[in-house]
Amino acid sequence: MSNKHLEKDPSCKDDFDPKSLSAHAALEQIKASIKPVRGIEKIAIREALNRILAEDVRSRINVPSGTNSAMDGYAVHGTAIPADGTAELTVLGTAWAGKPFAGSVTSENCVRIMTGAIMPEGADTVIIQEDVQVTETGIIIDAATRAGDNVRQAGEDIAVGDLVLTQGRRLNPADIGLLASLGIAEAPVVRRLRVAFFSTGDELRSIGEPLSDGAIYDSNRYTLYGMLERMGADIIDMGVIKDDPNALEEAFAVAAANADVLITSGGVSVGDADYIKDILGKLGQVDFWKVAIKPGRPLAFGHVGDAVFFGLPGNPVSVMVTFYEFVQPALRKMTGEDTTGALTLKARCDSHLKKRPGRVEYQRGILQQDADGNLTVVKTGAQGSGILTSMSQANCFIILPIESSGIEPGMYVDIQPFSGLV
């Protein structure tokens, strides 16, 4: 019997692989090699939610358009307010929102005014109705109100020419309302990214097909569809492609000709990498194959023709982890979206987490608050890369750094809420 050992490449079970890029280096390399897409379209603001603004928006009007009352009360000239004691003023009429009072105010009289109504000529202060005593012919006021109180100046919120929204912003409901308040009916937005994707594997079946021995339903296309839909991509679902070199080469070529981005799941592990490498060598290039993370080490990135290529692992959790951590930031950059890194918080971990040094791990957790308002997190049971329920039950990633050797209950960890991942 020989005492020699087999020479083997590191597997997904090994925690250290010198050929793997760090997560940070992989993301930086991805960002450095992609460019924003070109193409602007003007769409109705009702359709612009979650779209990326393609140009700066400046105001063509003042908001509010005129100096108006911030409260229901009485519009007066500031000199009418007594230094002490009281003063009696005659009420000349009423100013309504949308129907201004036509006359002017002096130091001896006032106008009843409603919230949002334009201030009458001569008035610079509103005394709220709770601070006056109403008489048969007018009101009695005291020194409780200061001159200039309870008035909104024209352009106080937005002035003509102000920069209101900047290029690269993902439009939210408040932004849509803001555009409407400026009288803007259409917004210039970046065209949608065209993203093609398919799964590889002879064992995969689509929903509705019967399962033979060893076959499984393809869940990856559905999670990818959901994540891409939430990002507002123009989606091209190419289905399941069998492990056949001719079929795969044709699928890669079709995707590259019709999409900005191609995403595959499966077929990039150690046993399959050379197989796909040959196809990609004809049609494009691959920049890297492995990243030092768990789950998701077999992650390929490169280009197929003019399309950006991401080869994701086959395991369901690995697909979601690599999409959120690498694909999504890349897609955001390609749309020109102005973003910072994903939100990361500190939380007390109330679970025992197993880990060995060598890779950054993204374990799935449930973030909550304890009775004192402190953030706490627990893991969602078994953390295998094929256990999709660990993602379904989770609301955050627990991020364990490459040097970590595990977490004991009570220790603090970095967490990344899913709500910040779109």
C-alpha positions in Angstrom: 0.0 0.0 0.0 1.4 3.4 -1.0 1.8 6.2 1.7 1.3 8.9 -0.9 -1.8 11.1 -0.8 -4.0 12.1 -3.7 -3.3 15.6 -5.0 -6.8 17.3 -5.0 -8.1 20.7 -5.7 -9.9 22.3 -2.8 -13.6 21.4 -2.7 -16.6 23.4 -1.5 -16.2 21.6 1.9 -12.7 23.1 2.3 -12.5 26.4 4.1 -9.4 27.7 2.4 -8.6 27.8 -1.3 -5.6 30.0 -2.4 -7.2 30.3 -5.9 -10.3 32.0 -4.5 -10.7 35.8 -4.6 -11.8 37.6 -1.4 -15.4 38.8 -1.5 -14.2 42.4 -1.5 -11.7 41.9 -4.3 -14.3 40.1 -6.4 -16.9 42.8 -6.0 -14.3 45.5 -6.8 -13.2 43.6 -9.9 -16.8 43.3 -11.0 -17.5 47.0 -10.6 -14.3 48.0 -12.3 -15.2 46.0 -15.5 -18.8 47.1 -16.1 -20.3 50.4 -17.4 -23.7 52.0 -17.1 -26.0 51.2 -20.0 -27.1 53.9 -22.4 -30.6 54.8 -23.2 -33.1 57.2 -21.6 -36.9 57.1 -21.8 -39.5 59.6 -20.6 -42.4 58.0 -18.8 -45.4 59.1 -16.8 -44.6 59.7 -13.2 -47.2 57.1 -12.2 -45.1 54.5 -14.0 -41.7 55.7 -12.6 -41.7 54.1 -9.2 -38.4 52.2 -8.6 -37.0 53.5 -11.9 -33.6 55.1 -12.0 -33.6 58.9 -12.7 -31.5 59.6 -15.8 -31.1 63.4 -15.4 -31.1 65.9 -12.6 -34.5 67.5 -11.9 -34.6 71.2 -11.1 -37.7 73.1 -10.0 -39.4 75.5 -12.4 -41.7 76.9 -9.7 -41.6 77.9 -6.0 -43.0 75.5 -3.5 -45.1 76.8 -1.9 -46.0 79.1 -4.8 -46.9 82.0 -2.5 -46.5 83.0 1.1 -49.3 81.3 3.1 -50.6 80.4 6.5 -49.3 77.3 8.3 -52.3 77.3 10.7 -56.0 78.1 10.9 -56.2 81.5 12.7 -56.0 85.2 12.0 -53.6 87.1 9.6 -52.2 90.2 11.2 -49.4 92.8 10.8 -46.7 92.1 13.3 -46.9 95.6 14.7 -50.5 94.9 15.9 -49.2 92.4 18.5 -49.0 94.3 21.9 -45.8 94.3 23.9 -47.9 93.4 26.9 -51.6 93.4 27.8 -54.1 92.9 25.0 -55.2 94.6 21.8 -58.5 94.4 19.9 -58.6 94.0 16.1 -61.4 94.2 13.6 -62.0 91.2 11.3 -62.2 92.3 7.7 -63.1 89.0 6.1 -61.8 85.5 5.4 -58.9 84.1 3.3 -59.5 80.5 2.1 -57.1 78.0 0.6 -57.4 78.6 -3.1 -59.5 81.8 -2.6 -57.3 84.7 -1.3 -58.7 87.8 0.5 -58.7 90.7 -1.9 -58.1 93.6 0.6 -55.1 94.6 2.8 -54.4 94.5 6.5 -53.2 97.3 8.8 -52.1 97.3 12.4 -55.7 97.9 13.5 -57.4 95.0 11.7 -57.0 91.3 10.6 -58.3 88.6 8.4 -59.6 85.2 9.3 -57.3 82.7 7.5 -57.3 79.0 6.8 -54.3 76.7 6.5 -52.7 77.0 3.1 -54.4 80.3 2.2 -52.3 83.1 0.7 -51.4 85.8 3.2 -53.3 89.0 2.6 -51.4 92.1 1.6 -49.9 93.8 4.7 -50.1 90.7 6.9 -46.9 88.9 8.0 -48.1 86.9 11.0 -50.8 84.3 11.8 -52.2 84.1 15.3 -53.7 80.6 15.8 -57.4 80.5 16.6 -56.8 79.0 20.0 -54.8 82.1 21.1 -57.5 84.7 20.4 -60.8 85.8 22.1 -63.5 86.3 19.6 -65.8 89.3 20.0 -68.9 90.5 18.0 -66.8 92.6 15.7 -63.3 91.2 15.9 -60.8 89.5 18.2 -58.7 90.3 21.2 -55.1 89.2 21.1 -52.2 89.3 23.6 -48.4 89.0 23.4 -48.2 85.2 23.1 -47.4 85.3 19.4 -44.2 86.7 17.9 -44.2 88.6 14.6 -43.6 86.2 11.7 -45.0 83.1 13.4 -47.1 80.5 11.6 -46.3 81.7 8.1 -44.8 79.6 5.2 -42.7 81.8 2.9 -42.9 81.4 -0.9 -40.2 78.9 -2.0 -39.6 77.9 1.6 -39.6 74.2 0.6 -38.3 74.5 -2.9 -37.2 77.7 -4.8 -37.2 78.2 -8.6 -34.0 76.6 -9.9 -33.3 74.4 -6.9 -31.9 70.9 -7.5 -34.7 68.6 -6.3 -33.7 65.1 -7.4 -30.3 63.9 -8.7 -29.4 61.6 -11.5 -29.0 58.0 -10.4 -31.7 58.1 -7.8 -34.1 55.2 -7.5 -37.5 56.9 -7.4 -39.6 56.2 -4.3 -43.3 57.2 -3.6 -42.2 60.5 -2.0 -40.2 61.3 -5.1 -43.3 60.7 -7.3 -45.3 63.1 -5.1 -42.5 65.6 -5.2 -42.4 65.6 -9.0 -46.2 66.0 -9.0 -45.9 69.0 -6.7 -43.7 70.6 -9.2 -46.1 70.1 -12.0 -43.8 67.5 -13.7 -45.9 64.9 -15.6 -43.0 62.8 -17.1 -39.7 61.7 -15.6 -36.5 60.9 -17.6 -35.4 57.4 -16.5 -32.7 54.9 -17.5 -34.0 52.2 -19.7 -34.6 48.9 -18.1 -31.7 46.4 -18.0 -32.3 43.4 -20.2 -31.3 40.3 -18.1 -31.4 36.8 -19.6 -31.1 33.7 -17.3 -31.3 30.0 -17.5 -30.6 27.0 -15.3 -28.3 24.1 -16.4 -28.6 20.4 -15.4 -30.1 17.2 -16.8 -31.8 16.6 -13.4 -33.9 19.8 -13.5 -37.6 19.9 -14.3 -39.9 22.8 -14.8 -43.1 23.1 -12.7 -45.8 20.9 -14.2 -43.4 18.2 -15.4 -43.4 14.8 -13.7 -40.4 14.0 -11.6 -38.5 10.8 -12.5 -36.0 9.2 -10.1 -33.2 11.7 -9.3 -35.0 14.7 -10.9 -35.8 17.9 -9.0 -37.9 20.9 -9.7 -35.9 24.0 -10.7 -36.4 26.6 -8.0 -33.5 28.8 -9.0 -35.2 30.4 -12.0 -38.1 31.4 -9.8 -36.0 33.0 -7.0 -33.9 34.8 -9.7 -37.1 36.0 -11.4 -38.4 37.4 -8.1 -35.1 39.2 -7.3 -34.9 40.6 -10.9 -38.5 41.6 -10.9 -38.1 43.6 -7.7 -35.1 45.4 -9.3 -37.3 46.4 -12.3 -35.3 44.4 -14.9 -36.6 43.5 -18.3 -36.5 39.7 -17.8 -35.7 37.0 -20.4 -36.3 33.6 -18.9 -34.6 31.0 -21.1 -35.7 28.0 -19.1 -33.6 24.9 -18.4 -30.7 24.1 -20.7 -29.5 20.5 -20.7 -25.9 19.6 -20.1 -25.1 19.5 -23.8 -22.3 21.6 -25.3 -24.2 22.5 -28.4 -27.3 23.5 -26.6 -25.3 25.5 -24.1 -23.3 27.3 -26.7 -26.5 28.2 -28.6 -28.1 29.5 -25.4 -25.0 31.6 -24.5 -25.0 33.1 -28.0 -28.7 33.9 -28.0 -28.5 35.5 -24.6 -25.4 37.6 -25.5 -27.2 38.9 -28.6 -30.4 40.0 -26.8 -29.4 41.0 -23.2 -27.2 43.3 -21.2 -26.6 40.6 -18.6 -26.6 36.8 -18.7 -27.1 34.8 -15.4 -26.8 31.1 -15.2 -27.2 28.8 -12.2 -25.4 25.5 -12.0 -22.6 24.2 -14.1 -19.7 26.2 -12.6 -18.5 23.8 -9.9 -15.1 22.1 -10.1 -16.4 19.2 -12.1 -18.2 21.5 -14.7 -15.9 24.5 -14.9 -13.7 23.3 -17.7 -16.7 22.2 -19.6 -18.3 25.7 -19.7 -14.9 27.3 -19.9 -14.5 25.9 -23.4 -17.7 27.4 -24.5 -17.0 30.8 -23.0 -13.5 30.7 -24.5 -15.2 30.8 -27.9 -17.7 33.5 -27.1 -16.1 35.7 -24.5 -14.0 35.6 -21.4 -14.2 34.7 -17.7 -12.4 36.9 -15.2 -12.6 34.6 -12.2 -14.3 31.3 -11.1 -14.1 31.2 -7.3 -14.7 33.6 -4.4 -13.8 32.9 -0.7 -17.4 32.9 0.6 -19.8 30.3 2.0 -22.2 29.5 0.5 -21.4 30.4 -3.1 -17.6 29.7 -3.7 -18.1 28.6 -7.3 -19.0 32.0 -8.7 -18.0 32.9 -12.3 -17.8 36.4 -13.7 -16.9 37.7 -17.1 -18.4 38.7 -20.5 -20.1 36.8 -23.3 -19.9 39.1 -26.3 -21.1 42.5 -25.1 -23.1 41.0 -22.3 -21.9 40.8 -18.7 -21.9 37.2 -17.4 -22.5 35.8 -14.0 -22.3 32.0 -13.5 -24.0 31.3 -10.1 -23.7 28.0 -8.2 -26.5 25.5 -8.4 -27.6 25.3 -4.8 -30.6 27.5 -4.1 -29.2 29.4 -1.1 -25.9 30.0 -2.9 -27.8 31.5 -5.8 -29.5 34.0 -3.5 -26.4 34.9 -1.6 -24.2 35.5 -4.7 -27.0 37.4 -6.3 -27.5 39.8 -3.4 -23.8 40.3 -2.7 -22.4 40.5 -6.2 -25.0 40.5 -9.0 -27.3 43.1 -7.5 -24.5 45.7 -6.9 -23.4 45.2 -10.5 -26.9 45.7 -11.9 -27.3 48.8 -9.9 -24.1 50.3 -11.3 -25.2 49.3 -14.8 -28.4 51.4 -14.4 -26.3 54.3 -13.0 -28.0 54.1 -9.6 -26.3 56.2 -7.0 -25.8 53.7 -4.1 -23.6 53.0 -1.1 -22.8 49.6 0.3 -25.5 47.4 1.7 -26.7 48.5 5.2 -24.8 46.6 8.0 -25.8 46.7 11.6 -24.5 45.2 14.9 -26.7 42.8 16.8 -26.3 40.4 19.7 -26.3 36.8 18.5 -28.3 34.5 20.7 -27.3 31.3 18.8 -24.2 29.2 18.6 -22.8 29.6 15.1 -20.3 27.0 13.8 -17.6 28.3 11.4 -14.0 27.7 10.5 -11.6 30.4 9.3 -10.9 30.7 5.6 -14.1 32.1 4.1 -16.6 34.9 4.7 -19.9 33.2 5.7 -23.4 34.5 5.1 -25.6 32.6 7.6 -29.3 33.2 7.6 -30.9 34.9 10.6 -33.9 36.4 12.2 -33.4 39.9 13.4 -35.6 41.3 16.1 -35.6 43.6 19.2 -35.6 42.4 22.8 -37.7 44.0 25.6 -35.1 46.7 26.1 -35.0 47.7 22.4 -31.7 46.0 21.6 -31.1 44.3 18.3 -30.8 40.5 18.6 -30.4 37.8 16.0 -30.8 34.0 15.9 -30.0 31.6 13.1 -32.7 29.9 11.1 -31.9 26.3 11.9 -29.8 24.3 9.5 -27.5 26.4 7.3 -26.8 24.1 4.4 -26.6 25.7 0.9 -29.5 23.6 -0.4 -31.9 24.4 2.4 -34.0 27.1 0.9 -36.3 27.3 3.9 -33.3 28.9 5.7 -33.8 31.9 3.4 -37.6 31.9 3.4 -37.6 32.1 7.2 -34.8 34.7 7.5 -34.9 38.5 7.4 -31.2 39.1 7.4 -27.7 37.7 6.7 -25.4 37.1 9.6 -22.0 38.0 8.2 -19.1 36.2 9.7 -15.6 37.5 8.6 -13.0 35.3 7.0 -10.9 34.9 10.2 -13.9 34.0 12.4 -13.8 30.6 14.1 -17.4 30.6 15.3 -19.8 32.6 17.5 -20.9 31.9 21.0 -24.3 33.2 22.3 -24.0 36.8 23.6 -21.4 37.8 21.1 -22.1 40.7 18.7 -22.1 40.1 14.9 -22.6 42.0 11.7 -26.0 41.6 10.1 -27.3 42.7 6.8 -31.1 43.2 6.7 -32.9 41.8 3.7 -35.0 45.0 3.5 -31.9 46.8 2.4 -31.3 44.3 -0.4 -34.5 45.1 -2.4 
